[in-house]
């Protein structure tokens, strides 16, 4: 995973077939190890995200999904209310 060989190949089967040393292990066992490594990487990213969120006082980032900032400007809110 760290060497990113997994991105070169479309499936664990292709990666398994590419190296004779990997054929010491059965395809099913090799595939399970690849999937386990993917889950571990995702979990570690999630934990890092939680740590960053805790360090920032509950906010991991300042952007919503649409790319806008979470912080609202009180002057904008006042201007919006005047237009109503």
Backbone as CSV, one residue per row, in Angstrom:
resi,resn,N_x,N_y,N_z,CA_x,CA_y,CA_z,C_x,C_y,C_z
1,UNK,0.813,-1.187,0.000,0.000,0.000,0.000,0.864,1.263,0.000
2,UNK,1.893,1.280,0.823,2.725,2.470,0.890,3.495,2.680,-0.407
3,UNK,3.852,1.593,-1.075,4.571,1.705,-2.342,3.618,2.034,-3.489
4,UNK,2.324,2.020,-3.191,1.267,2.322,-4.149,1.265,1.405,-5.363
5,UNK,1.749,0.178,-5.167,1.664,-0.827,-6.234,0.200,-1.163,-6.511
6,UNK,-0.641,-1.016,-5.471,-2.050,-1.343,-5.639,-2.731,-0.449,-6.669
7,UNK,-2.206,0.752,-6.905,-2.813,1.656,-7.881,-2.425,1.292,-9.308
8,UNK,-1.341,0.537,-9.441,-0.909,0.102,-10.777,-1.830,-0.963,-11.337
9,UNK,-2.415,-1.744,-10.446,-3.210,-2.893,-10.863,-4.680,-2.662,-10.548
10,UNK,-5.543,-3.235,-11.369,-6.969,-3.026,-11.196,-7.552,-3.882,-10.074
11,UNK,-6.918,-4.995,-9.755,-7.451,-5.870,-8.723,-6.319,-6.565,-7.977
12,UNK,-6.613,-7.085,-6.791,-5.598,-7.845,-6.069,-5.111,-9.060,-6.871
13,UNK,-5.979,-9.585,-7.706,-5.607,-10.742,-8.537,-4.473,-10.368,-9.488
14,UNK,-4.552,-9.190,-10.102,-3.506,-8.741,-11.021,-2.193,-8.508,-10.281
15,UNK,-2.272,-7.920,-9.103,-1.086,-7.687,-8.291,-0.468,-9.014,-7.865
16,UNK,-1.296,-9.957,-7.478,-0.837,-11.286,-7.065,-0.125,-11.992,-8.211
17,UNK,-0.642,-11.865,-9.408,-0.061,-12.539,-10.572,1.227,-11.862,-11.042
18,UNK,1.470,-10.629,-10.625,2.618,-9.885,-11.132,3.945,-10.274,-10.485
19,UNK,3.905,-10.890,-9.326,5.134,-11.195,-8.595,5.148,-12.661,-8.180
20,UNK,6.153,-13.418,-8.623,6.210,-14.849,-8.278,6.315,-15.100,-6.770
21,UNK,6.935,-14.194,-6.030,7.050,-14.378,-4.583,5.687,-14.345,-3.901
22,UNK,4.754,-13.595,-4.468,3.428,-13.495,-3.876,2.609,-14.766,-4.090
23,UNK,3.010,-15.586,-5.038,2.273,-16.808,-5.331,2.480,-17.879,-4.270
24,UNK,3.404,-17.616,-3.321,3.564,-18.527,-2.190,2.267,-18.577,-1.381
25,UNK,1.529,-17.483,-1.411,0.266,-17.396,-0.697,-0.862,-17.603,-1.690
26,UNK,-1.923,-18.210,-1.249,-3.078,-18.387,-2.113,-3.708,-17.039,-2.436
27,UNK,-4.431,-16.987,-3.533,-5.062,-15.740,-3.963,-6.052,-15.229,-2.917
28,UNK,-6.838,-16.141,-2.344,-7.842,-15.722,-1.366,-7.172,-15.102,-0.141
29,UNK,-6.114,-15.717,0.351,-5.408,-15.185,1.517,-4.748,-13.845,1.181
30,UNK,-4.140,-13.763,0.009,-3.502,-12.517,-0.419,-4.525,-11.396,-0.546
31,UNK,-5.658,-11.706,-1.148,-6.720,-10.717,-1.335,-7.217,-10.201,0.024
32,UNK,-7.374,-11.108,0.973,-7.826,-10.691,2.303,-6.809,-9.761,2.968
33,UNK,-5.529,-10.013,2.757,-4.499,-9.133,3.318,-4.534,-7.745,2.668
34,UNK,-4.770,-7.703,1.381,-4.866,-6.416,0.680,-6.052,-5.625,1.218
35,UNK,-7.206,-6.286,1.355,-8.394,-5.606,1.858,-8.208,-5.167,3.309
36,UNK,-7.528,-5.986,4.116,-7.263,-5.615,5.495,-6.382,-4.372,5.558
37,UNK,-5.385,-4.314,4.691,-4.496,-3.149,4.661,-5.270,-1.891,4.257
38,UNK,-6.200,-2.015,3.305,-7.026,-0.869,2.905,-7.877,-0.381,4.063
39,UNK,-8.460,-1.326,4.808,-9.273,-0.938,5.966,-8.421,-0.240,7.020
40,UNK,-7.203,-0.725,7.228,-6.314,-0.124,8.210,-5.950,1.307,7.822
41,UNK,-5.676,1.537,6.553,-5.342,2.884,6.083,-6.532,3.820,6.295
42,UNK,-7.735,3.364,5.971,-8.933,4.186,6.173,-9.144,4.492,7.648
43,UNK,-8.956,3.483,8.507,-9.124,3.681,9.938,-8.107,4.687,10.467
44,UNK,-6.857,4.562,10.049,-5.821,5.495,10.504,-6.125,6.925,10.058
45,UNK,-6.637,7.084,8.852,-7.031,8.420,8.381,-8.170,8.975,9.229
46,UNK,-9.111,8.103,9.590,-10.242,8.524,10.425,-9.753,8.966,11.808
47,UNK,-8.842,8.183,12.396,-8.312,8.536,13.718,-7.542,9.850,13.644
48,UNK,-6.747,10.038,12.599,-6.024,11.301,12.422,-7.006,12.470,12.313
49,UNK,-8.106,12.252,11.612,-9.138,13.280,11.466,-9.735,13.631,12.830
50,UNK,-10.020,12.597,13.650,-10.577,12.845,14.975,-9.588,13.587,15.865
51,UNK,-8.314,13.237,15.765,-7.292,13.930,16.557,-7.193,15.391,16.135
52,UNK,-7.225,15.642,14.843,-7.153,17.014,14.347,-8.383,17.798,14.795
53,UNK,-9.526,17.139,14.785,-10.761,17.780,15.210,-10.696,18.124,16.696
54,UNK,-10.143,17.231,17.510,-10.017,17.475,18.947,-9.019,18.595,19.219
55,UNK,-7.937,18.642,18.447,-6.930,19.679,18.632,-7.442,21.057,18.245
56,UNK,-8.374,21.101,17.304,-8.912,22.381,16.832,-10.173,22.789,17.579
57,UNK,-10.452,22.147,18.687,-11.635,22.518,19.471,-12.933,22.081,18.845
58,UNK,-12.923,20.980,18.123,-14.155,20.453,17.551,-14.334,20.715,16.078
59,UNK,-13.438,21.486,15.473,-13.554,21.759,14.042,-12.321,21.233,13.330
60,UNK,-12.512,20.194,12.496,-11.388,19.624,11.769,-11.014,20.503,10.588
61,UNK,-11.992,21.138,9.976,-11.720,22.052,8.870,-12.781,23.152,8.871
62,UNK,-12.515,24.195,8.141,-13.435,25.322,8.116,-14.339,25.331,6.897
63,UNK,-14.344,24.258,6.129,-15.128,24.252,4.898,-16.265,23.249,4.975
64,UNK,-17.411,23.655,4.436,-18.523,22.732,4.265,-18.279,21.923,3.007
65,UNK,-19.188,21.003,2.720,-19.032,20.175,1.525,-19.047,21.011,0.246
66,UNK,-19.770,22.127,0.272,-19.854,22.949,-0.930,-18.686,23.921,-1.068
67,UNK,-17.743,23.880,-0.112,-16.567,24.732,-0.197,-16.711,26.057,0.506
68,UNK,-17.899,26.335,1.072,-18.084,27.594,1.768,-17.574,27.480,3.202
69,UNK,-17.254,28.592,3.810,-16.764,28.596,5.183,-17.905,28.334,6.155
70,UNK,-17.571,27.716,7.279,-18.556,27.484,8.329,-18.899,28.767,9.065
71,UNK,-17.931,29.672,9.172,-18.129,30.890,9.939,-18.999,31.858,9.150
72,UNK,-19.999,32.398,9.827,-20.841,33.387,9.156,-20.458,34.760,9.668
73,UNK,-20.498,35.692,8.790,-20.159,37.061,9.141,-21.427,37.745,9.623
74,UNK,-21.385,38.322,10.827,-22.582,38.930,11.407,-23.068,40.113,10.573
75,UNK,-22.159,40.830,9.922,-22.567,41.957,9.085,-23.355,41.470,7.880
76,UNK,-22.948,40.337,7.314,-23.695,39.783,6.192,-25.094,39.386,6.634
77,UNK,-25.193,38.825,7.831,-26.491,38.417,8.334,-27.395,39.624,8.536
78,UNK,-26.861,40.700,9.028,-27.629,41.915,9.227,-28.080,42.480,7.886
79,UNK,-27.181,42.511,6.901,-27.533,43.015,5.571,-28.621,42.175,4.933
80,UNK,-28.555,40.864,5.120,-29.567,39.969,4.567,-30.923,40.249,5.189
81,UNK,-30.933,40.535,6.473,-32.205,40.800,7.163,-32.804,42.121,6.706
82,UNK,-31.978,43.107,6.373,-32.484,44.407,5.930,-33.151,44.290,4.579
83,UNK,-32.701,43.370,3.738,-33.272,43.228,2.408,-34.651,42.594,2.449
84,UNK,-34.963,41.881,3.511,-36.262,41.219,3.606,-37.301,42.248,3.809
